[in-house]
């Protein structure tokens, strides 16, 4: 599975602790993260993480692009709820795109834990079928041209 991770500055420590607790599950999947979050997680947890740009420098948009192409299966997005200004249009659009593509998204630790445990049980395996069907459709369209 493809897991994307974003954490606001005030939530990076919480995201790191979360990933430490579930590193056994996370290590079996491909993880991409915005730059600073990815560095925190890589250094503290030792997970192999594809680091994108920092969120404020386009990393959030990079993840949004992958979501729009249905290349992400799960988004963990811990945001600072004390600063509503931080929830910009780009970030709101990110969650909106997850809804459109039926990509599970967690914006807090409680939901993240539920999704990670569901991932471990195989409850999110349907995402693989969605992506496989999409690839088959792209191939059929390519062969028509």
N, C-alpha and C positions, 0 to 999 in steps of 0.2 A: 504494500500500500504506500501511497505517496502522502506524507504528512507535512503540512506547512505550519510553522510556528512563528508567532509575532507576540512580543511582550512590550508594553509601555515601560518607560524607564523605572517607574515606581513598582512595577510588577515583575521585573527581571529576576529578582531573588526568589519570589514565589514560583515562577516558572522553572527556575533552576532546581528548587527543592522538589517540585512536582516531577520533573524529568529524572531526578536522582531516584525517587521512589519507584518510578516505572521504567527505568532504563532497560530492564530485561525485555520488556514488551517493545519499547521503542527501537531497540537495537536490531530488531528483525524487520524493520521497515526503512524506506528511504525518507530522509528528513531534509527539508530545506527550511531555512529561517532567515529573517532579516539580519543584516550584518552584525550588529552589536549583540543581539539576542543569541545568534548562532555562536559567536565567540564565547559568550558567557557559558553557554551549554557545553560547547566543545571542551573548554578548559576545565569546567567543574565536574562534568559527568563523563567525559571521554567518548561521547557519541560521535559517530561520523556524520557530520552535518554539511550539507551544501549551503554555503553562506552566500546570500544575495547582497544587494546594496543595503545600507542602513535604511530603516523605514522612512526617515525624513528625506532621504536622497533617492527615493524611487523603489526601495525594496518592497513596500506595500503594493505598489503598482505592479511590480514583477510577479508577486504572488497573485494579484488580481488577474493578470493576463493568463497565468496558468489555470486559474479557476475558470476563466471564460472559455478556455479550450478543454475544460473538463480533465485536466491533468493532475488535479489534487483530489484526494479521497477524503481528507479530514483536515480541518483547520482548527488549531488551538490558538486563540487570540485573547491573551490576558491584557485587558486595558485598565487604565487608571480611571476609576469612576468618579474620583474627586474633581476631575477637570473635564467638564463636558465639552469644552472648546477643543480638547484633544481628539474628540470623536469627529474628525473632519468628514467632508463629503466623500473623499477617497475611501476612508475606512468604512463609512456607512455603505458605500457602494460595494465594498468587498463582502460584507455580510449579505447584502441584497443579492449579489451574484451567487453566493453559496445557496441561498434559497432557490434561486432560479435553476441551478444545476443539481439540486438535491444533494449537496455536499454537507455532511454533518459539521457543525461548527460549535465550538465551546468558547464562551467569553468569560467564564469564571471557573474556578478550580472544581466546584461540585459537578458541573456538566462535563468538564474535561475528564474527571475520574470515571464518570459513567461511560463516556465514549471510549476511553482507553480499555476499560474492562470489557466492553462490548466488542472492541477490536480483538482483544485476546481470545474471547469466546468464539469468534468467527461471525458475530452478528452483523458485521459490516462487509462481509464477503460479497454481498450483492453489488457493491461498488465496482468490483472487478468485472462483473458481467456487464454493467453499464459501459465501462470503458472498452471492453472487448467488442460489444455491439457497435459502439461508435466507430471503432477502428475498421470493422467489417463494412460499415456504411461508407466510410471514406474510400476504402479500397474499391468498392463497387462503382462509386462515382468516378474514381480515377480510371477504371477500366472502360467506362462508357465513353470517355473523352478521347 
